[in-house]
Amino acid sequence: MKEIASAKNSQVRAWRQLKTPTGRRAHQRFLAEGEHLSQEAVCAGQAEALILLKGSQVRFAALLDAGLDCFLVSAEVIRALSDSKTPQDILALCTLPTAVLPRDLGRRLVALNRVQDPGNVGAVLRTMYAAGNDAMLIDSGCADPFSPKALRASMGAIFRMPVYSFPDLSVPLTTLKDKGWQLIAGDLSGSPFFSQPPFKEKTCLLVGNEGAGLAPPLLALADLKLKLPMPGGAESLNAAVAASLMIYELLRGDMAASRVPPAPE
Protein backbone atom coordinates (compact mmCIF):
# COMPACT_ATOMS: atom_id res chain seq x y z
CA MET A 1 0.00 0.00 0.00
CA LYS A 2 1.32 3.40 -0.96
CA GLU A 3 0.69 6.39 1.29
CA ILE A 4 0.01 9.90 -0.02
CA ALA A 5 -0.40 12.84 2.36
CA SER A 6 -0.40 15.93 0.14
CA ALA A 7 -3.06 17.00 -2.35
CA LYS A 8 -0.20 18.54 -4.35
CA ASN A 9 1.27 15.11 -5.03
CA SER A 10 1.66 14.46 -8.78
CA GLN A 11 -0.47 11.32 -8.57
CA VAL A 12 -3.27 13.23 -6.87
CA ARG A 13 -3.08 15.98 -9.47
CA ALA A 14 -3.52 13.33 -12.17
CA TRP A 15 -6.52 11.85 -10.35
CA ARG A 16 -8.10 15.28 -10.00
CA GLN A 17 -8.16 15.57 -13.78
CA LEU A 18 -10.67 12.71 -13.76
CA LYS A 19 -13.25 15.06 -12.25
CA THR A 20 -13.77 16.60 -15.71
CA PRO A 21 -15.10 14.99 -18.92
CA THR A 22 -11.95 16.03 -20.77
CA GLY A 23 -9.72 14.40 -18.17
CA ARG A 24 -11.75 11.20 -18.17
CA ARG A 25 -11.54 10.91 -21.94
CA ALA A 26 -7.83 11.74 -22.01
CA HIS A 27 -6.88 9.17 -19.36
CA GLN A 28 -9.67 6.65 -20.07
CA ARG A 29 -10.30 6.49 -16.34
CA PHE A 30 -12.91 7.73 -13.88
CA LEU A 31 -13.40 7.85 -10.11
CA ALA A 32 -16.30 6.14 -8.34
CA GLU A 33 -16.79 7.53 -4.85
CA GLY A 34 -18.23 5.70 -1.87
CA GLU A 35 -18.35 2.13 -0.60
CA HIS A 36 -21.34 1.06 -2.69
CA LEU A 37 -20.01 2.34 -6.02
CA SER A 38 -16.55 1.00 -5.22
CA GLN A 39 -18.03 -2.43 -4.49
CA GLU A 40 -19.98 -2.37 -7.76
CA ALA A 41 -16.84 -1.35 -9.66
CA VAL A 42 -14.82 -4.17 -8.10
CA CYS A 43 -17.53 -6.75 -8.82
CA ALA A 44 -17.78 -5.57 -12.44
CA GLY A 45 -14.02 -5.84 -12.91
CA GLN A 46 -13.67 -2.16 -13.76
CA ALA A 47 -11.75 -1.05 -10.66
CA GLU A 48 -7.98 -1.03 -11.02
CA ALA A 49 -7.10 0.57 -7.67
CA LEU A 50 -8.67 1.75 -4.42
CA ILE A 51 -8.01 5.11 -2.79
CA LEU A 52 -9.01 5.24 0.86
CA LEU A 53 -8.55 7.34 3.94
CA LYS A 54 -5.61 6.20 6.02
CA GLY A 55 -6.90 4.43 9.09
CA SER A 56 -10.06 3.09 7.42
CA GLN A 57 -8.56 -0.22 6.31
CA VAL A 58 -10.62 -2.27 8.77
CA ARG A 59 -13.87 -0.61 7.67
CA PHE A 60 -13.16 -1.43 4.01
CA ALA A 61 -11.48 -4.80 4.60
CA ALA A 62 -13.91 -6.65 2.33
CA LEU A 63 -12.99 -4.41 -0.60
CA LEU A 64 -9.28 -4.69 0.14
CA ASP A 65 -9.62 -8.47 -0.11
CA ALA A 66 -10.05 -8.01 -3.88
CA GLY A 67 -6.27 -7.62 -4.05
CA LEU A 68 -6.23 -4.38 -6.05
CA ASP A 69 -3.55 -1.73 -5.77
CA CYS A 70 -4.34 0.46 -2.78
CA PHE A 71 -3.44 4.02 -1.86
CA LEU A 72 -3.80 5.20 1.74
CA VAL A 73 -4.33 8.95 1.64
CA SER A 74 -4.94 11.85 4.00
CA ALA A 75 -8.25 13.62 4.57
CA GLU A 76 -6.82 16.49 2.51
CA VAL A 77 -6.44 14.19 -0.50
CA ILE A 78 -9.91 12.70 -0.05
CA ARG A 79 -11.41 16.21 -0.01
CA ALA A 80 -9.47 17.12 -3.16
CA LEU A 81 -10.80 14.09 -5.02
CA SER A 82 -14.34 14.02 -3.67
CA ASP A 83 -17.28 15.57 -5.46
CA SER A 84 -19.43 15.34 -2.35
CA LYS A 85 -19.96 17.78 0.51
CA THR A 86 -19.44 14.84 2.85
CA PRO A 87 -16.59 12.71 1.44
CA GLN A 88 -17.09 8.98 1.91
CA ASP A 89 -13.44 8.06 2.57
CA ILE A 90 -13.05 5.66 -0.35
CA LEU A 91 -12.87 5.93 -4.13
CA ALA A 92 -12.30 3.36 -6.83
CA LEU A 93 -10.07 4.26 -9.74
CA CYS A 94 -11.86 2.69 -12.69
CA THR A 95 -11.15 2.01 -16.34
CA LEU A 96 -13.60 3.44 -18.85
CA PRO A 97 -15.23 0.50 -20.65
CA THR A 98 -14.55 0.02 -24.33
CA ALA A 99 -17.82 0.96 -26.00
CA VAL A 100 -17.80 -1.36 -29.02
CA LEU A 101 -21.30 -1.90 -30.36
CA PRO A 102 -22.03 -5.65 -30.33
CA ARG A 103 -23.86 -7.52 -33.07
CA ASP A 104 -26.62 -8.56 -30.67
CA LEU A 105 -28.07 -5.61 -28.74
CA GLY A 106 -30.79 -7.58 -27.00
CA ARG A 107 -34.43 -6.47 -27.09
CA ARG A 108 -34.89 -3.25 -25.16
CA LEU A 109 -32.81 -0.12 -25.70
CA VAL A 110 -33.11 3.49 -24.59
CA ALA A 111 -31.55 6.33 -26.61
CA LEU A 112 -30.95 9.71 -24.97
CA ASN A 113 -30.78 12.82 -27.15
CA ARG A 114 -29.15 15.86 -25.54
CA VAL A 115 -30.20 14.94 -21.98
CA GLN A 116 -27.96 17.40 -20.19
CA ASP A 117 -28.55 16.72 -16.50
CA PRO A 118 -26.17 13.96 -15.35
CA GLY A 119 -28.63 13.09 -12.60
CA ASN A 120 -31.24 12.28 -15.23
CA VAL A 121 -28.79 10.15 -17.21
CA GLY A 122 -27.88 8.17 -14.09
CA ALA A 123 -31.49 7.79 -12.97
CA VAL A 124 -32.53 6.43 -16.37
CA LEU A 125 -29.66 3.93 -16.22
CA ARG A 126 -30.84 2.78 -12.80
CA THR A 127 -34.39 2.25 -14.07
CA MET A 128 -33.19 0.47 -17.19
CA TYR A 129 -31.15 -1.96 -15.13
CA ALA A 130 -34.06 -2.61 -12.79
CA ALA A 131 -36.41 -3.25 -15.72
CA GLY A 132 -34.04 -5.62 -17.49
CA ASN A 133 -33.17 -3.37 -20.42
CA ASP A 134 -30.12 -4.16 -22.50
CA ALA A 135 -28.18 -0.99 -23.38
CA MET A 136 -28.26 2.80 -23.52
CA LEU A 137 -27.35 4.90 -26.55
CA ILE A 138 -26.34 8.53 -26.06
CA ASP A 139 -25.17 11.35 -28.30
CA SER A 140 -22.48 13.97 -27.83
CA GLY A 141 -25.01 16.41 -26.39
CA CYS A 142 -25.73 14.20 -23.38
CA ALA A 143 -24.19 14.54 -19.95
CA ASP A 144 -21.28 12.21 -19.26
CA PRO A 145 -22.66 9.01 -17.67
CA PHE A 146 -19.33 8.60 -15.84
CA SER A 147 -19.52 11.98 -14.11
CA PRO A 148 -19.80 11.88 -10.31
CA LYS A 149 -23.45 13.00 -10.28
CA ALA A 150 -24.47 10.46 -12.92
CA LEU A 151 -22.62 7.69 -11.10
CA ARG A 152 -24.41 8.48 -7.84
CA ALA A 153 -27.81 8.63 -9.54
CA SER A 154 -27.20 5.30 -11.27
CA MET A 155 -26.51 3.60 -7.92
CA GLY A 156 -24.01 1.35 -9.65
CA ALA A 157 -26.14 0.51 -12.69
CA ILE A 158 -23.44 2.10 -14.85
CA PHE A 159 -21.34 -0.99 -14.10
CA ARG A 160 -24.13 -3.32 -15.26
CA MET A 161 -25.61 -1.48 -18.23
CA PRO A 162 -23.52 -0.86 -21.37
CA VAL A 163 -23.58 2.71 -22.71
CA TYR A 164 -22.72 3.43 -26.34
CA SER A 165 -21.91 6.98 -27.39
CA PHE A 166 -22.30 8.46 -30.87
CA PRO A 167 -21.72 11.96 -32.28
CA ASP A 168 -25.20 11.73 -33.83
CA LEU A 169 -27.88 9.18 -32.95
CA SER A 170 -29.46 9.25 -36.41
CA VAL A 171 -26.90 6.76 -37.76
CA PRO A 172 -27.39 3.95 -35.21
CA LEU A 173 -31.15 4.56 -35.03
CA THR A 174 -31.48 4.30 -38.80
CA THR A 175 -29.52 1.04 -38.67
CA LEU A 176 -31.80 -0.32 -35.95
CA LYS A 177 -34.89 0.67 -37.90
CA ASP A 178 -33.58 -1.04 -41.03
CA LYS A 179 -33.13 -4.20 -38.94
CA GLY A 180 -36.75 -4.17 -37.84
CA TRP A 181 -36.48 -2.43 -34.48
CA GLN A 182 -39.46 -0.30 -33.45
CA LEU A 183 -38.44 3.26 -32.54
CA ILE A 184 -40.72 4.82 -29.92
CA ALA A 185 -40.38 8.54 -29.26
CA GLY A 186 -41.57 10.27 -26.14
CA ASP A 187 -43.24 13.41 -27.51
CA LEU A 188 -45.86 15.79 -26.13
CA SER A 189 -47.69 15.84 -29.48
CA GLY A 190 -47.98 12.05 -29.63
CA SER A 191 -50.76 9.60 -28.85
CA PRO A 192 -51.40 8.40 -25.27
CA PHE A 193 -48.76 5.85 -24.26
CA PHE A 194 -51.10 3.65 -22.25
CA SER A 195 -53.61 3.07 -25.07
CA GLN A 196 -51.24 1.46 -27.56
CA PRO A 197 -51.40 -2.07 -28.99
CA PRO A 198 -48.60 -4.47 -28.05
CA PHE A 199 -45.17 -3.20 -28.96
CA LYS A 200 -42.74 -5.11 -31.13
CA GLU A 201 -40.33 -7.60 -29.62
CA LYS A 202 -37.38 -5.26 -30.20
CA THR A 203 -37.86 -1.61 -29.27
CA CYS A 204 -35.73 1.47 -28.75
CA LEU A 205 -37.23 4.23 -26.63
CA LEU A 206 -36.13 7.74 -27.64
CA VAL A 207 -35.88 10.33 -24.85
CA GLY A 208 -35.17 13.96 -25.66
CA ASN A 209 -33.71 17.05 -24.05
CA GLU A 210 -35.27 18.25 -20.79
CA GLY A 211 -36.62 21.44 -22.37
CA ALA A 212 -36.53 21.07 -26.14
CA GLY A 213 -37.44 17.41 -26.49
CA LEU A 214 -36.15 15.26 -29.32
CA ALA A 215 -34.29 16.79 -32.24
CA PRO A 216 -36.58 16.90 -35.32
CA PRO A 217 -34.45 14.48 -37.40
CA LEU A 218 -34.71 11.86 -34.66
CA LEU A 219 -38.41 12.47 -34.15
CA ALA A 220 -38.89 11.90 -37.88
CA LEU A 221 -37.31 8.45 -37.56
CA ALA A 222 -39.77 7.31 -34.88
CA ASP A 223 -42.34 4.65 -35.73
CA LEU A 224 -44.51 5.82 -32.84
CA LYS A 225 -44.76 9.18 -31.10
CA LEU A 226 -46.26 8.72 -27.66
CA LYS A 227 -46.98 10.90 -24.66
CA LEU A 228 -47.79 10.24 -21.03
CA PRO A 229 -51.24 11.43 -19.96
CA MET A 230 -51.14 14.29 -17.45
CA PRO A 231 -54.75 14.92 -16.37
CA GLY A 232 -53.53 17.05 -13.50
CA GLY A 233 -52.53 19.80 -15.90
CA ALA A 234 -48.72 19.73 -15.68
CA GLU A 235 -47.01 20.76 -18.90
CA SER A 236 -44.29 18.14 -18.71
CA LEU A 237 -42.47 15.62 -16.53
CA ASN A 238 -38.85 15.38 -15.51
CA ALA A 239 -36.97 13.53 -18.27
CA ALA A 240 -35.90 10.68 -15.99
CA VAL A 241 -39.41 10.28 -14.55
CA ALA A 242 -40.99 10.22 -18.00
CA ALA A 243 -38.42 7.75 -19.29
CA SER A 244 -38.92 5.50 -16.25
CA LEU A 245 -42.69 5.39 -16.71
CA MET A 246 -42.33 4.50 -20.38
CA ILE A 247 -39.68 1.87 -19.64
CA TYR A 248 -42.02 0.19 -17.18
CA GLU A 249 -44.97 0.40 -19.54
CA LEU A 250 -42.88 -1.52 -22.06
CA LEU A 251 -42.01 -4.02 -19.32
CA ARG A 252 -45.71 -4.39 -18.47
CA GLY A 253 -46.38 -5.26 -22.09
CA ASP A 254 -43.57 -7.80 -22.04
CA MET A 255 -44.98 -9.40 -18.91
CA ALA A 256 -48.42 -9.63 -20.48
CA ALA A 257 -46.87 -11.30 -23.53
CA SER A 258 -44.68 -13.57 -21.36
CA ARG A 259 -41.54 -12.11 -22.93
CA VAL A 260 -39.74 -11.25 -19.70
CA PRO A 261 -36.58 -13.30 -19.06
CA PRO A 262 -36.27 -14.90 -15.61
CA ALA A 263 -34.76 -12.73 -12.88
CA PRO A 264 -31.13 -13.54 -11.99
CA GLU A 265 -30.62 -15.74 -8.96
KOLGU-58939 format. One record per residue (C-alpha): z, y, x. Coordinates in pm, 1 decimal. Example, Ala and Ser with C-alpha at 12.3 -4.5 7.8 and 13.67 -1.06 7.14 Angstrom:
BEGIN
REC         up      north       east
REC      780.0     -450.0     1230.0
REC      714.0     -106.0     1367.0
END
This chain:
BEGIN
REC         up      north       east
REC        0.0        0.0        0.0
REC      -96.5      339.8      132.0
REC      129.3      638.6       68.7
REC       -2.4      989.8        1.4
REC      235.6     1284.2      -40.0
REC       13.8     1592.8      -40.0
REC     -235.2     1699.8     -306.1
REC     -435.3     1853.8      -20.2
REC     -503.0     1511.2      127.3
REC     -878.1     1445.9      166.2
REC     -857.5     1132.0      -46.7
REC     -686.9     1323.0     -326.9
REC     -947.4     1598.4     -307.7
REC    -1216.9     1333.0     -351.5
REC    -1035.4     1185.5     -651.7
REC    -1000.3     1528.4     -810.3
REC    -1377.9     1556.9     -815.8
REC    -1376.0     1271.0    -1066.9
REC    -1225.0     1506.5    -1325.2
REC    -1571.0     1659.9    -1376.7
REC    -1892.3     1498.5    -1510.3
REC    -2077.1     1603.3    -1195.0
REC    -1817.4     1439.7     -971.9
REC    -1817.2     1120.0    -1175.2
REC    -2194.4     1091.0    -1154.5
REC    -2200.6     1173.7     -783.1
REC    -1936.0      917.3     -688.2
REC    -2007.0      664.9     -967.1
REC    -1634.2      649.2    -1030.2
REC    -1387.9      772.9    -1291.4
REC    -1011.5      784.5    -1340.4
REC     -834.2      613.8    -1629.5
REC     -484.5      752.7    -1679.3
REC     -187.1      570.3    -1822.6
REC      -60.4      213.5    -1834.5
REC     -269.4      105.6    -2134.3
REC     -601.7      233.7    -2001.3
REC     -521.5       99.9    -1655.2
REC     -448.6     -243.0    -1803.1
REC     -775.7     -236.8    -1997.6
REC     -966.2     -135.4    -1683.9
REC     -809.7     -417.1    -1482.3
REC     -882.3     -675.2    -1753.3
REC    -1243.9     -557.3    -1778.0
REC    -1290.8     -584.4    -1402.0
REC    -1376.3     -215.7    -1366.8
REC    -1066.1     -104.5    -1174.7
REC    -1102.0     -102.9     -797.5
REC     -767.3       57.2     -710.0
REC     -442.0      174.7     -867.1
REC     -279.3      511.1     -800.7
REC       85.9      524.4     -900.6
REC      393.5      734.5     -855.0
REC      601.8      620.4     -560.7
REC      909.5      442.5     -690.2
REC      742.1      308.8    -1006.2
REC      631.2      -22.1     -856.2
REC      876.5     -227.1    -1061.9
REC      766.6      -61.2    -1386.5
REC      401.4     -142.5    -1316.0
REC      460.5     -479.7    -1148.1
REC      232.6     -664.9    -1390.9
REC      -60.0     -440.7    -1299.1
REC       14.2     -469.4     -928.4
REC      -11.3     -847.1     -962.1
REC     -387.5     -801.5    -1004.8
REC     -405.3     -761.7     -627.5
REC     -605.4     -438.3     -622.7
REC     -576.7     -173.2     -355.1
REC     -277.7       45.8     -433.9
REC     -186.5      402.4     -343.9
REC      173.6      520.2     -379.9
REC      164.0      895.1     -433.4
REC      399.6     1185.4     -493.6
REC      456.7     1362.5     -825.0
REC      251.3     1648.7     -682.0
REC      -49.9     1419.4     -643.7
REC       -4.7     1270.1     -990.8
REC       -1.4     1620.6    -1140.5
REC     -315.6     1711.8     -947.2
REC     -502.4     1408.9    -1080.5
REC     -366.5     1402.2    -1434.0
REC     -546.5     1557.3    -1727.9
REC     -234.9     1533.7    -1942.9
REC       51.3     1777.5    -1996.3
REC      285.3     1483.8    -1944.4
REC      144.4     1271.2    -1659.1
REC      190.6      897.9    -1708.9
REC      256.6      806.1    -1344.2
REC      -35.5      565.6    -1304.6
REC     -413.0      593.0    -1287.5
REC     -682.7      335.6    -1230.2
REC     -974.1      425.6    -1006.6
REC    -1269.3      269.2    -1185.6
REC    -1634.4      201.0    -1115.0
REC    -1885.3      344.3    -1359.9
REC    -2064.6       50.4    -1523.5
REC    -2432.8        2.1    -1454.8
REC    -2600.2       95.8    -1781.8
REC    -2901.6     -135.6    -1779.8
REC    -3035.6     -189.6    -2129.7
REC    -3033.4     -564.7    -2203.1
REC    -3307.2     -752.1    -2386.0
REC    -3066.6     -856.3    -2661.9
REC    -2874.3     -560.9    -2806.5
REC    -2700.3     -757.6    -3079.5
REC    -2709.2     -647.2    -3443.2
REC    -2515.5     -324.9    -3488.9
REC    -2569.8      -11.7    -3280.5
REC    -2459.4      349.2    -3310.5
REC    -2661.1      632.6    -3155.4
REC    -2496.7      970.9    -3094.5
REC    -2715.3     1281.7    -3078.2
REC    -2553.7     1586.2    -2914.8
REC    -2198.5     1493.9    -3020.3
REC    -2018.7     1740.2    -2796.4
REC    -1649.9     1671.8    -2855.4
REC    -1535.3     1396.4    -2617.1
REC    -1259.5     1309.2    -2862.9
REC    -1523.4     1228.2    -3123.8
REC    -1721.3     1015.0    -2879.3
REC    -1409.5      817.4    -2787.8
REC    -1297.0      779.2    -3148.7
REC    -1636.9      642.7    -3253.2
REC    -1622.4      393.2    -2966.3
REC    -1280.3      278.4    -3083.7
REC    -1406.7      225.5    -3438.8
REC    -1719.3       46.9    -3318.7
REC    -1513.1     -196.2    -3115.2
REC    -1278.7     -261.2    -3406.3
REC    -1571.8     -325.1    -3640.9
REC    -1748.6     -561.7    -3403.6
REC    -2042.3     -336.7    -3316.9
REC    -2250.2     -416.1    -3011.9
REC    -2338.2      -99.1    -2817.7
REC    -2351.8      280.0    -2825.9
REC    -2655.1      490.1    -2734.6
REC    -2605.8      853.3    -2633.7
REC    -2829.7     1135.1    -2517.2
REC    -2783.2     1397.3    -2248.2
REC    -2638.8     1641.3    -2501.1
REC    -2338.0     1420.4    -2572.6
REC    -1995.0     1454.4    -2419.2
REC    -1926.4     1221.3    -2128.0
REC    -1767.2      900.9    -2265.9
REC    -1584.5      860.2    -1933.5
REC    -1411.3     1198.3    -1951.5
REC    -1030.6     1187.6    -1980.0
REC    -1027.9     1299.6    -2344.6
REC    -1291.6     1046.3    -2447.5
REC    -1109.6      768.6    -2262.2
REC     -783.9      848.5    -2441.2
REC     -954.3      862.6    -2780.8
REC    -1127.0      529.8    -2720.4
REC     -791.6      359.8    -2651.0
REC     -964.7      134.8    -2400.7
REC    -1269.3       50.6    -2614.1
REC    -1484.5      210.3    -2343.7
REC    -1409.6      -98.9    -2133.7
REC    -1526.0     -331.5    -2413.2
REC    -1823.1     -147.6    -2561.5
REC    -2137.4      -85.9    -2352.2
REC    -2271.1      270.9    -2357.6
REC    -2634.0      342.8    -2271.5
REC    -2738.7      698.5    -2191.0
REC    -3087.2      846.2    -2229.5
REC    -3227.5     1195.7    -2172.0
REC    -3382.5     1173.5    -2519.6
REC    -3295.4      917.9    -2787.9
REC    -3640.9      925.2    -2946.1
REC    -3775.7      676.4    -2689.6
REC    -3520.5      394.8    -2739.2
REC    -3502.8      456.0    -3114.9
REC    -3880.3      429.6    -3147.5
REC    -3867.3      104.1    -2951.8
REC    -3595.2      -31.7    -3180.0
REC    -3790.4       67.1    -3489.2
REC    -4102.7     -104.1    -3357.6
REC    -3894.1     -420.2    -3312.5
REC    -3783.6     -417.1    -3675.1
REC    -3448.2     -243.0    -3648.2
REC    -3345.3      -30.0    -3945.7
REC    -3253.6      325.5    -3844.0
REC    -2991.9      481.7    -4072.0
REC    -2926.3      853.9    -4038.1
REC    -2614.1     1026.6    -4157.4
REC    -2751.3     1340.9    -4323.7
REC    -2613.1     1578.5    -4585.7
REC    -2948.0     1583.5    -4768.6
REC    -2963.0     1205.2    -4798.1
REC    -2884.6      960.2    -5075.8
REC    -2527.2      839.9    -5139.8
REC    -2426.4      585.4    -4875.7
REC    -2225.4      365.3    -5110.3
REC    -2506.7      306.6    -5361.0
REC    -2756.4      146.3    -5124.1
REC    -2898.7     -206.5    -5140.2
REC    -2804.8     -447.2    -4859.9
REC    -2896.4     -319.6    -4517.3
REC    -3113.3     -511.3    -4273.9
REC    -2962.3     -760.0    -4033.2
REC    -3020.0     -525.8    -3737.7
REC    -2927.3     -160.7    -3786.5
REC    -2874.7      146.6    -3572.9
REC    -2662.8      422.7    -3722.8
REC    -2763.7      773.8    -3612.8
REC    -2484.9     1032.9    -3587.6
REC    -2566.2     1396.4    -3517.5
REC    -2404.9     1705.2    -3370.8
REC    -2078.7     1824.9    -3526.7
REC    -2236.9     2144.2    -3661.8
REC    -2614.1     2107.2    -3653.2
REC    -2649.4     1741.0    -3744.4
REC    -2932.3     1525.8    -3614.6
REC    -3223.6     1679.0    -3428.5
REC    -3531.9     1690.3    -3658.1
REC    -3740.5     1448.2    -3444.7
REC    -3465.9     1185.6    -3471.3
REC    -3415.4     1247.3    -3840.7
REC    -3788.0     1190.1    -3889.2
REC    -3755.7      845.4    -3730.9
REC    -3488.4      730.9    -3976.7
REC    -3573.5      465.3    -4234.2
REC    -3284.4      581.5    -4450.8
REC    -3109.8      918.3    -4476.1
REC    -2766.4      871.8    -4626.5
REC    -2466.3     1090.4    -4698.3
REC    -2103.4     1024.2    -4778.9
REC    -1995.6     1143.4    -5124.3
REC    -1744.9     1429.4    -5113.6
REC    -1637.5     1491.9    -5474.7
REC    -1350.0     1705.3    -5352.8
REC    -1590.0     1979.7    -5252.7
REC    -1568.0     1972.7    -4872.0
REC    -1889.8     2075.9    -4701.5
REC    -1870.8     1813.9    -4429.2
REC    -1653.1     1562.2    -4247.3
REC    -1551.3     1537.9    -3884.8
REC    -1827.1     1352.8    -3696.6
REC    -1598.9     1068.0    -3590.2
REC    -1454.8     1028.2    -3940.8
REC    -1800.3     1022.5    -4099.2
REC    -1928.7      774.6    -3841.8
REC    -1625.3      550.2    -3892.4
REC    -1670.6      539.4    -4269.2
REC    -2037.5      449.6    -4232.7
REC    -1964.3      186.6    -3967.5
REC    -1718.4       19.2    -4201.5
REC    -1953.5       39.9    -4496.8
REC    -2206.2     -151.9    -4287.6
REC    -1932.0     -402.0    -4201.1
REC    -1846.5     -438.7    -4570.6
REC    -2209.1     -526.2    -4638.2
REC    -2204.2     -780.1    -4356.6
REC    -1890.7     -940.1    -4497.6
REC    -2048.5     -963.0    -4842.1
REC    -2353.3    -1129.7    -4687.3
REC    -2136.2    -1356.7    -4468.0
REC    -2293.2    -1210.9    -4153.6
REC    -1969.6    -1124.6    -3974.0
REC    -1905.8    -1329.6    -3657.8
REC    -1560.5    -1489.5    -3627.2
REC    -1288.4    -1273.3    -3476.0
REC    -1198.7    -1353.6    -3113.5
REC     -895.6    -1574.2    -3061.7
END
